[in-house]
Amino acid sequence: MAEKKMGVMLRPKRQVTLPRKICEQLGIGPGDVLELTVEDATLIARPRKNVALEALKEIQQAFQRSGITEEELQKAGHRVREEIARERSRAKA
């Protein structure tokens, strides 16, 4: 699909209005947060929800590669919380 370039104007308070078609393509609307980055003098705006979903996918893939099950992870987390609680109670005494 060929990309059509659209121009936007930077307003005096450094604000930009995104064209409706762009918002629709990104699935964003008023109130959504965009993550802005600059790469090689190019401004990249990505919906933060997409960034979070990508991070979650990376975490899921890392767990799949590790071979750790969800149950093992939960048990390990429980053990660590118990250890921290014991250490805190000793420090108060």
PyMOL Python script that loads the backbone (N, CA, C, O; Angstrom):
from pymol import cmd

cmd.read_pdbstr("""\
ATOM      1  N   MET A   1       0.845  -1.171   0.000  1.00  0.00           N
ATOM      2  CA  MET A   1       0.000   0.000   0.000  1.00  0.00           C
ATOM      3  C   MET A   1       0.888   1.231   0.000  1.00  0.00           C
ATOM      4  O   MET A   1       1.749   1.368   0.869  1.00  0.00           O
ATOM      5  N   ALA A   2       0.698   2.118  -0.947  1.00  0.00           N
ATOM      6  CA  ALA A   2       1.501   3.327  -1.060  1.00  0.00           C
ATOM      7  C   ALA A   2       1.143   4.301   0.057  1.00  0.00           C
ATOM      8  O   ALA A   2      -0.026   4.492   0.391  1.00  0.00           O
ATOM      9  N   GLU A   3       2.176   4.907   0.619  1.00  0.00           N
ATOM     10  CA  GLU A   3       1.948   5.863   1.694  1.00  0.00           C
ATOM     11  C   GLU A   3       1.727   7.245   1.102  1.00  0.00           C
ATOM     12  O   GLU A   3       2.466   7.686   0.221  1.00  0.00           O
ATOM     13  N   LYS A   4       0.706   7.916   1.596  1.00  0.00           N
ATOM     14  CA  LYS A   4       0.442   9.281   1.169  1.00  0.00           C
ATOM     15  C   LYS A   4       0.968  10.205   2.255  1.00  0.00           C
ATOM     16  O   LYS A   4       0.610  10.071   3.425  1.00  0.00           O
ATOM     17  N   LYS A   5       1.821  11.147   1.859  1.00  0.00           N
ATOM     18  CA  LYS A   5       2.389  12.065   2.831  1.00  0.00           C
ATOM     19  C   LYS A   5       1.401  13.177   3.130  1.00  0.00           C
ATOM     20  O   LYS A   5       0.748  13.709   2.232  1.00  0.00           O
ATOM     21  N   MET A   6       1.302  13.518   4.407  1.00  0.00           N
ATOM     22  CA  MET A   6       0.431  14.601   4.841  1.00  0.00           C
ATOM     23  C   MET A   6       1.261  15.579   5.656  1.00  0.00           C
ATOM     24  O   MET A   6       2.090  15.170   6.468  1.00  0.00           O
ATOM     25  N   GLY A   7       1.044  16.843   5.446  1.00  0.00           N
ATOM     26  CA  GLY A   7       1.754  17.851   6.212  1.00  0.00           C
ATOM     27  C   GLY A   7       0.908  18.335   7.381  1.00  0.00           C
ATOM     28  O   GLY A   7      -0.315  18.424   7.278  1.00  0.00           O
ATOM     29  N   VAL A   8       1.560  18.642   8.477  1.00  0.00           N
ATOM     30  CA  VAL A   8       0.897  19.241   9.628  1.00  0.00           C
ATOM     31  C   VAL A   8       1.711  20.450  10.056  1.00  0.00           C
ATOM     32  O   VAL A   8       2.920  20.510   9.831  1.00  0.00           O
ATOM     33  N   MET A   9       1.041  21.409  10.672  1.00  0.00           N
ATOM     34  CA  MET A   9       1.718  22.634  11.094  1.00  0.00           C
ATOM     35  C   MET A   9       1.966  22.612  12.598  1.00  0.00           C
ATOM     36  O   MET A   9       1.088  22.248  13.381  1.00  0.00           O
ATOM     37  N   LEU A  10       3.161  23.002  12.983  1.00  0.00           N
ATOM     38  CA  LEU A  10       3.487  23.138  14.389  1.00  0.00           C
ATOM     39  C   LEU A  10       2.958  24.493  14.847  1.00  0.00           C
ATOM     40  O   LEU A  10       3.371  25.535  14.337  1.00  0.00           O
ATOM     41  N   ARG A  11       2.054  24.472  15.801  1.00  0.00           N
ATOM     42  CA  ARG A  11       1.419  25.702  16.284  1.00  0.00           C
ATOM     43  C   ARG A  11       2.321  26.411  17.301  1.00  0.00           C
ATOM     44  O   ARG A  11       3.299  25.832  17.774  1.00  0.00           O
ATOM     45  N   PRO A  12       1.994  27.660  17.634  1.00  0.00           N
ATOM     46  CA  PRO A  12       2.853  28.445  18.537  1.00  0.00           C
ATOM     47  C   PRO A  12       3.174  27.761  19.868  1.00  0.00           C
ATOM     48  O   PRO A  12       4.261  27.967  20.407  1.00  0.00           O
ATOM     49  N   LYS A  13       2.268  26.960  20.408  1.00  0.00           N
ATOM     50  CA  LYS A  13       2.526  26.258  21.668  1.00  0.00           C
ATOM     51  C   LYS A  13       3.091  24.859  21.420  1.00  0.00           C
ATOM     52  O   LYS A  13       2.969  23.974  22.267  1.00  0.00           O
ATOM     53  N   ARG A  14       3.707  24.665  20.259  1.00  0.00           N
ATOM     54  CA  ARG A  14       4.311  23.393  19.845  1.00  0.00           C
ATOM     55  C   ARG A  14       3.291  22.258  19.782  1.00  0.00           C
ATOM     56  O   ARG A  14       3.613  21.112  20.096  1.00  0.00           O
ATOM     57  N   GLN A  15       2.073  22.573  19.380  1.00  0.00           N
ATOM     58  CA  GLN A  15       1.026  21.563  19.247  1.00  0.00           C
ATOM     59  C   GLN A  15       0.850  21.193  17.777  1.00  0.00           C
ATOM     60  O   GLN A  15       1.081  22.005  16.881  1.00  0.00           O
ATOM     61  N   VAL A  16       0.435  19.944  17.556  1.00  0.00           N
ATOM     62  CA  VAL A  16       0.189  19.424  16.214  1.00  0.00           C
ATOM     63  C   VAL A  16      -1.175  18.753  16.212  1.00  0.00           C
ATOM     64  O   VAL A  16      -1.513  18.041  17.159  1.00  0.00           O
ATOM     65  N   THR A  17      -1.955  18.965  15.174  1.00  0.00           N
ATOM     66  CA  THR A  17      -3.223  18.262  15.016  1.00  0.00           C
ATOM     67  C   THR A  17      -3.008  17.147  13.999  1.00  0.00           C
ATOM     68  O   THR A  17      -2.588  17.394  12.868  1.00  0.00           O
ATOM     69  N   LEU A  18      -3.302  15.913  14.418  1.00  0.00           N
ATOM     70  CA  LEU A  18      -3.136  14.773  13.515  1.00  0.00           C
ATOM     71  C   LEU A  18      -4.365  14.623  12.633  1.00  0.00           C
ATOM     72  O   LEU A  18      -5.490  14.738  13.119  1.00  0.00           O
ATOM     73  N   PRO A  19      -4.169  14.371  11.355  1.00  0.00           N
ATOM     74  CA  PRO A  19      -5.305  14.158  10.467  1.00  0.00           C
ATOM     75  C   PRO A  19      -6.138  12.951  10.906  1.00  0.00           C
ATOM     76  O   PRO A  19      -5.604  11.968  11.418  1.00  0.00           O
ATOM     77  N   ARG A  20      -7.433  13.040  10.701  1.00  0.00           N
ATOM     78  CA  ARG A  20      -8.364  11.978  11.091  1.00  0.00           C
ATOM     79  C   ARG A  20      -7.955  10.624  10.512  1.00  0.00           C
ATOM     80  O   ARG A  20      -8.001   9.612  11.211  1.00  0.00           O
ATOM     81  N   LYS A  21      -7.552  10.601   9.229  1.00  0.00           N
ATOM     82  CA  LYS A  21      -7.190   9.332   8.598  1.00  0.00           C
ATOM     83  C   LYS A  21      -6.011   8.663   9.308  1.00  0.00           C
ATOM     84  O   LYS A  21      -5.982   7.442   9.462  1.00  0.00           O
ATOM     85  N   ILE A  22      -5.049   9.466   9.735  1.00  0.00           N
ATOM     86  CA  ILE A  22      -3.895   8.925  10.444  1.00  0.00           C
ATOM     87  C   ILE A  22      -4.349   8.313  11.777  1.00  0.00           C
ATOM     88  O   ILE A  22      -3.938   7.210  12.137  1.00  0.00           O
ATOM     89  N   CYS A  23      -5.202   9.044  12.498  1.00  0.00           N
ATOM     90  CA  CYS A  23      -5.712   8.544  13.784  1.00  0.00           C
ATOM     91  C   CYS A  23      -6.479   7.242  13.595  1.00  0.00           C
ATOM     92  O   CYS A  23      -6.350   6.314  14.394  1.00  0.00           O
ATOM     93  N   GLU A  24      -7.271   7.182  12.544  1.00  0.00           N
ATOM     94  CA  GLU A  24      -8.043   5.963  12.279  1.00  0.00           C
ATOM     95  C   GLU A  24      -7.119   4.792  11.969  1.00  0.00           C
ATOM     96  O   GLU A  24      -7.355   3.674  12.426  1.00  0.00           O
ATOM     97  N   GLN A  25      -6.053   5.050  11.181  1.00  0.00           N
ATOM     98  CA  GLN A  25      -5.108   3.978  10.840  1.00  0.00           C
ATOM     99  C   GLN A  25      -4.396   3.462  12.093  1.00  0.00           C
ATOM    100  O   GLN A  25      -4.107   2.270  12.204  1.00  0.00           O
ATOM    101  N   LEU A  26      -4.117   4.367  13.030  1.00  0.00           N
ATOM    102  CA  LEU A  26      -3.422   3.980  14.257  1.00  0.00           C
ATOM    103  C   LEU A  26      -4.363   3.463  15.332  1.00  0.00           C
ATOM    104  O   LEU A  26      -3.918   2.896  16.330  1.00  0.00           O
ATOM    105  N   GLY A  27      -5.662   3.655  15.135  1.00  0.00           N
ATOM    106  CA  GLY A  27      -6.634   3.231  16.140  1.00  0.00           C
ATOM    107  C   GLY A  27      -6.575   4.068  17.398  1.00  0.00           C
ATOM    108  O   GLY A  27      -6.762   3.551  18.499  1.00  0.00           O
ATOM    109  N   ILE A  28      -6.314   5.366  17.246  1.00  0.00           N
ATOM    110  CA  ILE A  28      -6.210   6.259  18.403  1.00  0.00           C
ATOM    111  C   ILE A  28      -7.272   7.348  18.343  1.00  0.00           C
ATOM    112  O   ILE A  28      -7.851   7.619  17.291  1.00  0.00           O
ATOM    113  N   GLY A  29      -7.513   7.960  19.487  1.00  0.00           N
ATOM    114  CA  GLY A  29      -8.482   9.035  19.580  1.00  0.00           C
ATOM    115  C   GLY A  29      -8.096   9.997  20.682  1.00  0.00           C
ATOM    116  O   GLY A  29      -7.051   9.838  21.313  1.00  0.00           O
ATOM    117  N   PRO A  30      -8.930  10.994  20.918  1.00  0.00           N
ATOM    118  CA  PRO A  30      -8.641  11.974  21.968  1.00  0.00           C
ATOM    119  C   PRO A  30      -8.395  11.295  23.314  1.00  0.00           C
ATOM    120  O   PRO A  30      -9.143  10.406  23.721  1.00  0.00           O
ATOM    121  N   GLY A  31      -7.339  11.726  23.993  1.00  0.00           N
ATOM    122  CA  GLY A  31      -7.002  11.165  25.296  1.00  0.00           C
ATOM    123  C   GLY A  31      -5.976  10.053  25.242  1.00  0.00           C
ATOM    124  O   GLY A  31      -5.369   9.737  26.266  1.00  0.00           O
ATOM    125  N   ASP A  32      -5.757   9.444  24.076  1.00  0.00           N
ATOM    126  CA  ASP A  32      -4.742   8.397  23.960  1.00  0.00           C
ATOM    127  C   ASP A  32      -3.357   9.031  24.049  1.00  0.00           C
ATOM    128  O   ASP A  32      -3.163  10.181  23.654  1.00  0.00           O
ATOM    129  N   VAL A  33      -2.407   8.274  24.568  1.00  0.00           N
ATOM    130  CA  VAL A  33      -1.045   8.775  24.747  1.00  0.00           C
ATOM    131  C   VAL A  33      -0.156   8.203  23.646  1.00  0.00           C
ATOM    132  O   VAL A  33      -0.214   7.013  23.337  1.00  0.00           O
ATOM    133  N   LEU A  34       0.664   9.071  23.062  1.00  0.00           N
ATOM    134  CA  LEU A  34       1.620   8.648  22.047  1.00  0.00           C
ATOM    135  C   LEU A  34       3.022   8.687  22.639  1.00  0.00           C
ATOM    136  O   LEU A  34       3.343   9.571  23.433  1.00  0.00           O
ATOM    137  N   GLU A  35       3.845   7.736  22.255  1.00  0.00           N
ATOM    138  CA  GLU A  35       5.258   7.740  22.640  1.00  0.00           C
ATOM    139  C   GLU A  35       6.023   8.320  21.459  1.00  0.00           C
ATOM    140  O   GLU A  35       5.912   7.827  20.337  1.00  0.00           O
ATOM    141  N   LEU A  36       6.808   9.378  21.717  1.00  0.00           N
ATOM    142  CA  LEU A  36       7.574  10.026  20.658  1.00  0.00           C
ATOM    143  C   LEU A  36       9.048   9.693  20.800  1.00  0.00           C
ATOM    144  O   LEU A  36       9.605   9.740  21.896  1.00  0.00           O
ATOM    145  N   THR A  37       9.679   9.355  19.670  1.00  0.00           N
ATOM    146  CA  THR A  37      11.113   9.130  19.638  1.00  0.00           C
ATOM    147  C   THR A  37      11.662   9.797  18.381  1.00  0.00           C
ATOM    148  O   THR A  37      10.926  10.057  17.430  1.00  0.00           O
ATOM    149  N   VAL A  38      12.955  10.066  18.391  1.00  0.00           N
ATOM    150  CA  VAL A  38      13.625  10.633  17.229  1.00  0.00           C
ATOM    151  C   VAL A  38      14.718   9.673  16.814  1.00  0.00           C
ATOM    152  O   VAL A  38      15.587   9.330  17.615  1.00  0.00           O
ATOM    153  N   GLU A  39      14.678   9.237  15.562  1.00  0.00           N
ATOM    154  CA  GLU A  39      15.690   8.343  15.008  1.00  0.00           C
ATOM    155  C   GLU A  39      16.187   8.933  13.700  1.00  0.00           C
ATOM    156  O   GLU A  39      15.419   9.105  12.754  1.00  0.00           O
ATOM    157  N   ASP A  40      17.457   9.239  13.654  1.00  0.00           N
ATOM    158  CA  ASP A  40      18.058   9.812  12.441  1.00  0.00           C
ATOM    159  C   ASP A  40      17.259  11.001  11.915  1.00  0.00           C
ATOM    160  O   ASP A  40      16.906  11.045  10.737  1.00  0.00           O
ATOM    161  N   ALA A  41      16.976  11.958  12.786  1.00  0.00           N
ATOM    162  CA  ALA A  41      16.248  13.188  12.454  1.00  0.00           C
ATOM    163  C   ALA A  41      14.832  12.916  11.948  1.00  0.00           C
ATOM    164  O   ALA A  41      14.256  13.738  11.236  1.00  0.00           O
ATOM    165  N   THR A  42      14.268  11.754  12.319  1.00  0.00           N
ATOM    166  CA  THR A  42      12.893  11.408  11.953  1.00  0.00           C
ATOM    167  C   THR A  42      12.080  11.264  13.226  1.00  0.00           C
ATOM    168  O   THR A  42      12.471  10.538  14.140  1.00  0.00           O
ATOM    169  N   LEU A  43      10.950  11.955  13.287  1.00  0.00           N
ATOM    170  CA  LEU A  43      10.052  11.864  14.438  1.00  0.00           C
ATOM    171  C   LEU A  43       9.157  10.644  14.272  1.00  0.00           C
ATOM    172  O   LEU A  43       8.505  10.471  13.242  1.00  0.00           O
ATOM    173  N   ILE A  44       9.134   9.804  15.297  1.00  0.00           N
ATOM    174  CA  ILE A  44       8.302   8.599  15.271  1.00  0.00           C
ATOM    175  C   ILE A  44       7.312   8.697  16.422  1.00  0.00           C
ATOM    176  O   ILE A  44       7.706   8.854  17.577  1.00  0.00           O
ATOM    177  N   ALA A  45       6.030   8.604  16.103  1.00  0.00           N
ATOM    178  CA  ALA A  45       4.970   8.644  17.116  1.00  0.00           C
ATOM    179  C   ALA A  45       4.255   7.306  17.088  1.00  0.00           C
ATOM    180  O   ALA A  45       3.722   6.891  16.059  1.00  0.00           O
ATOM    181  N   ARG A  46       4.252   6.629  18.250  1.00  0.00           N
ATOM    182  CA  ARG A  46       3.580   5.333  18.348  1.00  0.00           C
ATOM    183  C   ARG A  46       2.611   5.367  19.509  1.00  0.00           C
ATOM    184  O   ARG A  46       2.934   5.903  20.570  1.00  0.00           O
ATOM    185  N   PRO A  47       1.424   4.801  19.327  1.00  0.00           N
ATOM    186  CA  PRO A  47       0.481   4.726  20.443  1.00  0.00           C
ATOM    187  C   PRO A  47       1.109   3.944  21.592  1.00  0.00           C
ATOM    188  O   PRO A  47       1.655   2.861  21.381  1.00  0.00           O
ATOM    189  N   ARG A  48       1.036   4.485  22.799  1.00  0.00           N
ATOM    190  CA  ARG A  48       1.665   3.839  23.957  1.00  0.00           C
ATOM    191  C   ARG A  48       1.084   2.447  24.193  1.00  0.00           C
ATOM    192  O   ARG A  48       1.799   1.544  24.627  1.00  0.00           O
ATOM    193  N   LYS A  49      -0.220   2.266  23.906  1.00  0.00           N
ATOM    194  CA  LYS A  49      -0.807   0.940  24.126  1.00  0.00           C
ATOM    195  C   LYS A  49      -0.129  -0.093  23.228  1.00  0.00           C
ATOM    196  O   LYS A  49       0.014  -1.249  23.626  1.00  0.00           O
ATOM    197  N   ASN A  50       0.292   0.304  22.024  1.00  0.00           N
ATOM    198  CA  ASN A  50       1.008  -0.619  21.149  1.00  0.00           C
ATOM    199  C   ASN A  50       2.378  -0.945  21.718  1.00  0.00           C
ATOM    200  O   ASN A  50       2.833  -2.086  21.635  1.00  0.00           O
ATOM    201  N   VAL A  51       3.037   0.054  22.296  1.00  0.00           N
ATOM    202  CA  VAL A  51       4.346  -0.154  22.904  1.00  0.00           C
ATOM    203  C   VAL A  51       4.223  -1.148  24.048  1.00  0.00           C
ATOM    204  O   VAL A  51       5.053  -2.047  24.182  1.00  0.00           O
ATOM    205  N   ALA A  52       3.185  -0.993  24.877  1.00  0.00           N
ATOM    206  CA  ALA A  52       2.978  -1.899  26.013  1.00  0.00           C
ATOM    207  C   ALA A  52       2.688  -3.318  25.527  1.00  0.00           C
ATOM    208  O   ALA A  52       3.182  -4.285  26.106  1.00  0.00           O
ATOM    209  N   LEU A  53       1.896  -3.445  24.474  1.00  0.00           N
ATOM    210  CA  LEU A  53       1.584  -4.780  23.947  1.00  0.00           C
ATOM    211  C   LEU A  53       2.829  -5.454  23.380  1.00  0.00           C
ATOM    212  O   LEU A  53       3.019  -6.660  23.541  1.00  0.00           O
ATOM    213  N   GLU A  54       3.676  -4.670  22.716  1.00  0.00           N
ATOM    214  CA  GLU A  54       4.912  -5.230  22.173  1.00  0.00           C
ATOM    215  C   GLU A  54       5.822  -5.705  23.305  1.00  0.00           C
ATOM    216  O   GLU A  54       6.441  -6.763  23.199  1.00  0.00           O
ATOM    217  N   ALA A  55       5.904  -4.930  24.382  1.00  0.00           N
ATOM    218  CA  ALA A  55       6.726  -5.327  25.526  1.00  0.00           C
ATOM    219  C   ALA A  55       6.184  -6.606  26.149  1.00  0.00           C
ATOM    220  O   ALA A  55       6.954  -7.489  26.523  1.00  0.00           O
ATOM    221  N   LEU A  56       4.872  -6.709  26.262  1.00  0.00           N
ATOM    222  CA  LEU A  56       4.264  -7.914  26.820  1.00  0.00           C
ATOM    223  C   LEU A  56       4.575  -9.130  25.950  1.00  0.00           C
ATOM    224  O   LEU A  56       4.862 -10.207  26.473  1.00  0.00           O
ATOM    225  N   LYS A  57       4.520  -8.968  24.639  1.00  0.00           N
ATOM    226  CA  LYS A  57       4.854 -10.079  23.736  1.00  0.00           C
ATOM    227  C   LYS A  57       6.298 -10.521  23.930  1.00  0.00           C
ATOM    228  O   LYS A  57       6.593 -11.716  23.922  1.00  0.00           O
ATOM    229  N   GLU A  58       7.205  -9.549  24.106  1.00  0.00           N
ATOM    230  CA  GLU A  58       8.611  -9.887  24.330  1.00  0.00           C
ATOM    231  C   GLU A  58       8.790 -10.667  25.631  1.00  0.00           C
ATOM    232  O   GLU A  58       9.566 -11.621  25.689  1.00  0.00           O
ATOM    233  N   ILE A  59       8.070 -10.254  26.671  1.00  0.00           N
ATOM    234  CA  ILE A  59       8.148 -10.957  27.954  1.00  0.00           C
ATOM    235  C   ILE A  59       7.623 -12.381  27.809  1.00  0.00           C
ATOM    236  O   ILE A  59       8.233 -13.326  28.310  1.00  0.00           O
ATOM    237  N   GLN A  60       6.494 -12.533  27.125  1.00  0.00           N
ATOM    238  CA  GLN A  60       5.923 -13.869  26.918  1.00  0.00           C
ATOM    239  C   GLN A  60       6.891 -14.763  26.148  1.00  0.00           C
ATOM    240  O   GLN A  60       7.050 -15.938  26.480  1.00  0.00           O
ATOM    241  N   GLN A  61       7.536 -14.210  25.123  1.00  0.00           N
ATOM    242  CA  GLN A  61       8.493 -14.997  24.339  1.00  0.00           C
ATOM    243  C   GLN A  61       9.691 -15.397  25.187  1.00  0.00           C
ATOM    244  O   GLN A  61      10.201 -16.510  25.055  1.00  0.00           O
ATOM    245  N   ALA A  62      10.144 -14.497  26.056  1.00  0.00           N
ATOM    246  CA  ALA A  62      11.281 -14.811  26.930  1.00  0.00           C
ATOM    247  C   ALA A  62      10.932 -15.961  27.866  1.00  0.00           C
ATOM    248  O   ALA A  62      11.756 -16.847  28.091  1.00  0.00           O
ATOM    249  N   PHE A  63       9.715 -15.955  28.413  1.00  0.00           N
ATOM    250  CA  PHE A  63       9.299 -17.055  29.286  1.00  0.00           C
ATOM    251  C   PHE A  63       9.191 -18.359  28.518  1.00  0.00           C
ATOM    252  O   PHE A  63       9.570 -19.413  29.028  1.00  0.00           O
ATOM    253  N   GLN A  64       8.682 -18.301  27.308  1.00  0.00           N
ATOM    254  CA  GLN A  64       8.584 -19.522  26.508  1.00  0.00           C
ATOM    255  C   GLN A  64       9.971 -20.099  26.237  1.00  0.00           C
ATOM    256  O   GLN A  64      10.168 -21.313  26.286  1.00  0.00           O
ATOM    257  N   ARG A  65      10.928 -19.222  25.953  1.00  0.00           N
ATOM    258  CA  ARG A  65      12.294 -19.685  25.691  1.00  0.00           C
ATOM    259  C   ARG A  65      12.944 -20.256  26.950  1.00  0.00           C
ATOM    260  O   ARG A  65      13.754 -21.180  26.871  1.00  0.00           O
ATOM    261  N   SER A  66      12.585 -19.704  28.111  1.00  0.00           N
ATOM    262  CA  SER A  66      13.214 -20.137  29.364  1.00  0.00           C
ATOM    263  C   SER A  66      12.725 -21.505  29.818  1.00  0.00           C
ATOM    264  O   SER A  66      13.439 -22.221  30.521  1.00  0.00           O
ATOM    265  N   GLY A  67      11.528 -21.864  29.425  1.00  0.00           N
ATOM    266  CA  GLY A  67      10.967 -23.137  29.847  1.00  0.00           C
ATOM    267  C   GLY A  67      10.318 -23.092  31.215  1.00  0.00           C
ATOM    268  O   GLY A  67       9.858 -24.121  31.711  1.00  0.00           O
ATOM    269  N   ILE A  68      10.269 -21.917  31.840  1.00  0.00           N
ATOM    270  CA  ILE A  68       9.630 -21.777  33.154  1.00  0.00           C
ATOM    271  C   ILE A  68       8.120 -21.712  32.956  1.00  0.00           C
ATOM    272  O   ILE A  68       7.623 -20.986  32.096  1.00  0.00           O
ATOM    273  N   THR A  69       7.400 -22.484  33.768  1.00  0.00           N
ATOM    274  CA  THR A  69       5.943 -22.447  33.668  1.00  0.00           C
ATOM    275  C   THR A  69       5.400 -21.292  34.516  1.00  0.00           C
ATOM    276  O   THR A  69       6.092 -20.758  35.383  1.00  0.00           O
ATOM    277  N   GLU A  70       4.164 -20.926  34.247  1.00  0.00           N
ATOM    278  CA  GLU A  70       3.528 -19.858  35.021  1.00  0.00           C
ATOM    279  C   GLU A  70       3.424 -20.259  36.494  1.00  0.00           C
ATOM    280  O   GLU A  70       3.624 -19.431  37.382  1.00  0.00           O
ATOM    281  N   GLU A  71       3.116 -21.511  36.744  1.00  0.00           N
ATOM    282  CA  GLU A  71       3.003 -21.997  38.123  1.00  0.00           C
ATOM    283  C   GLU A  71       4.342 -21.886  38.864  1.00  0.00           C
ATOM    284  O   GLU A  71       4.382 -21.469  40.022  1.00  0.00           O
ATOM    285  N   GLU A  72       5.434 -22.259  38.191  1.00  0.00           N
ATOM    286  CA  GLU A  72       6.761 -22.149  38.803  1.00  0.00           C
ATOM    287  C   GLU A  72       7.091 -20.686  39.120  1.00  0.00           C
ATOM    288  O   GLU A  72       7.652 -20.381  40.173  1.00  0.00           O
ATOM    289  N   LEU A  73       6.746 -19.811  38.219  1.00  0.00           N
ATOM    290  CA  LEU A  73       6.997 -18.385  38.423  1.00  0.00           C
ATOM    291  C   LEU A  73       6.202 -17.857  39.617  1.00  0.00           C
ATOM    292  O   LEU A  73       6.731 -17.098  40.429  1.00  0.00           O
ATOM    293  N   GLN A  74       4.943 -18.254  39.722  1.00  0.00           N
ATOM    294  CA  GLN A  74       4.109 -17.811  40.841  1.00  0.00           C
ATOM    295  C   GLN A  74       4.654 -18.334  42.171  1.00  0.00           C
ATOM    296  O   GLN A  74       4.677 -17.608  43.164  1.00  0.00           O
ATOM    297  N   LYS A  75       5.088 -19.588  42.187  1.00  0.00           N
ATOM    298  CA  LYS A  75       5.654 -20.161  43.415  1.00  0.00           C
ATOM    299  C   LYS A  75       6.924 -19.422  43.819  1.00  0.00           C
ATOM    300  O   LYS A  75       7.128 -19.130  44.998  1.00  0.00           O
ATOM    301  N   ALA A  76       7.773 -19.121  42.852  1.00  0.00           N
ATOM    302  CA  ALA A  76       9.014 -18.394  43.142  1.00  0.00           C
ATOM    303  C   ALA A  76       8.697 -17.000  43.671  1.00  0.00           C
ATOM    304  O   ALA A  76       9.340 -16.535  44.612  1.00  0.00           O
ATOM    305  N   GLY A  77       7.734 -16.343  43.088  1.00  0.00           N
ATOM    306  CA  GLY A  77       7.328 -15.019  43.563  1.00  0.00           C
ATOM    307  C   GLY A  77       6.803 -15.069  44.981  1.00  0.00           C
ATOM    308  O   GLY A  77       7.095 -14.185  45.786  1.00  0.00           O
ATOM    309  N   HIS A  78       6.033 -16.092  45.292  1.00  0.00           N
ATOM    310  CA  HIS A  78       5.497 -16.261  46.641  1.00  0.00           C
ATOM    311  C   HIS A  78       6.634 -16.460  47.650  1.00  0.00           C
ATOM    312  O   HIS A  78       6.625 -15.869  48.730  1.00  0.00           O
ATOM    313  N   ARG A  79       7.617 -17.302  47.284  1.00  0.00           N
ATOM    314  CA  ARG A  79       8.766 -17.532  48.176  1.00  0.00           C
ATOM    315  C   ARG A  79       9.542 -16.238  48.429  1.00  0.00           C
ATOM    316  O   ARG A  79       9.946 -15.960  49.558  1.00  0.00           O
ATOM    317  N   VAL A  80       9.744 -15.460  47.383  1.00  0.00           N
ATOM    318  CA  VAL A  80      10.492 -14.203  47.523  1.00  0.00           C
ATOM    319  C   VAL A  80       9.725 -13.237  48.421  1.00  0.00           C
ATOM    320  O   VAL A  80      10.325 -12.589  49.280  1.00  0.00           O
ATOM    321  N   ARG A  81       8.417 -13.130  48.238  1.00  0.00           N
ATOM    322  CA  ARG A  81       7.613 -12.238  49.099  1.00  0.00           C
ATOM    323  C   ARG A  81       7.687 -12.667  50.557  1.00  0.00           C
ATOM    324  O   ARG A  81       7.775 -11.824  51.449  1.00  0.00           O
ATOM    325  N   GLU A  82       7.653 -13.976  50.805  1.00  0.00           N
ATOM    326  CA  GLU A  82       7.770 -14.469  52.182  1.00  0.00           C
ATOM    327  C   GLU A  82       9.123 -14.113  52.776  1.00  0.00           C
ATOM    328  O   GLU A  82       9.202 -13.695  53.931  1.00  0.00           O
ATOM    329  N   GLU A  83      10.195 -14.274  51.994  1.00  0.00           N
ATOM    330  CA  GLU A  83      11.541 -13.927  52.474  1.00  0.00           C
ATOM    331  C   GLU A  83      11.642 -12.444  52.806  1.00  0.00           C
ATOM    332  O   GLU A  83      12.213 -12.076  53.833  1.00  0.00           O
ATOM    333  N   ILE A  84      11.101 -11.603  51.960  1.00  0.00           N
ATOM    334  CA  ILE A  84      11.137 -10.158  52.197  1.00  0.00           C
ATOM    335  C   ILE A  84      10.362  -9.809  53.458  1.00  0.00           C
ATOM    336  O   ILE A  84      10.807  -8.979  54.251  1.00  0.00           O
ATOM    337  N   ALA A  85       9.201 -10.438  53.649  1.00  0.00           N
ATOM    338  CA  ALA A  85       8.394 -10.181  54.852  1.00  0.00           C
ATOM    339  C   ALA A  85       9.161 -10.590  56.106  1.00  0.00           C
ATOM    340  O   ALA A  85       9.134  -9.873  57.106  1.00  0.00           O
ATOM    341  N   ARG A  86       9.854 -11.748  56.062  1.00  0.00           N
ATOM    342  CA  ARG A  86      10.651 -12.195  57.212  1.00  0.00           C
ATOM    343  C   ARG A  86      11.782 -11.215  57.503  1.00  0.00           C
ATOM    344  O   ARG A  86      12.023 -10.874  58.661  1.00  0.00           O
ATOM    345  N   GLU A  87      12.473 -10.763  56.470  1.00  0.00           N
ATOM    346  CA  GLU A  87      13.590  -9.823  56.641  1.00  0.00           C
ATOM    347  C   GLU A  87      13.093  -8.503  57.240  1.00  0.00           C
ATOM    348  O   GLU A  87      13.753  -7.926  58.104  1.00  0.00           O
ATOM    349  N   ARG A  88      11.948  -8.035  56.788  1.00  0.00           N
ATOM    350  CA  ARG A  88      11.400  -6.791  57.318  1.00  0.00           C
ATOM    351  C   ARG A  88      11.007  -6.932  58.784  1.00  0.00           C
ATOM    352  O   ARG A  88      11.217  -6.020  59.583  1.00  0.00           O
ATOM    353  N   SER A  89      10.437  -8.081  59.128  1.00  0.00           N
ATOM    354  CA  SER A  89      10.024  -8.269  60.527  1.00  0.00           C
ATOM    355  C   SER A  89      11.252  -8.380  61.442  1.00  0.00           C
ATOM    356  O   SER A  89      11.211  -7.924  62.585  1.00  0.00           O
ATOM    357  N   ARG A  90      12.344  -8.983  60.949  1.00  0.00           N
ATOM    358  CA  ARG A  90      13.595  -9.063  61.724  1.00  0.00           C
ATOM    359  C   ARG A  90      14.201  -7.670  61.904  1.00  0.00           C
ATOM    360  O   ARG A  90      14.721  -7.353  62.973  1.00  0.00           O
ATOM    361  N   ALA A  91      14.134  -6.848  60.873  1.00  0.00           N
ATOM    362  CA  ALA A  91      14.726  -5.504  60.926  1.00  0.00           C
ATOM    363  C   ALA A  91      13.979  -4.631  61.932  1.00  0.00           C
ATOM    364  O   ALA A  91      14.589  -3.759  62.551  1.00  0.00           O
ATOM    365  N   LYS A  92      12.671  -4.844  62.111  1.00  0.00           N
ATOM    366  CA  LYS A  92      11.874  -4.059  63.058  1.00  0.00           C
ATOM    367  C   LYS A  92      12.159  -4.479  64.503  1.00  0.00           C
ATOM    368  O   LYS A  92      12.017  -3.680  65.428  1.00  0.00           O
ATOM    369  N   ALA A  93      12.560  -5.728  64.685  1.00  0.00           N
ATOM    370  CA  ALA A  93      12.766  -6.252  66.053  1.00  0.00           C
ATOM    371  C   ALA A  93      14.039  -5.755  66.681  1.00  0.00           C
ATOM    372  O   ALA A  93      14.343  -6.108  67.821  1.00  0.00           O
TER     373      ALA A  93
END
""", "prot")
cmd.dss("prot")
cmd.show_as("cartoon", "prot")
cmd.util.cbc("prot")
cmd.orient("prot")
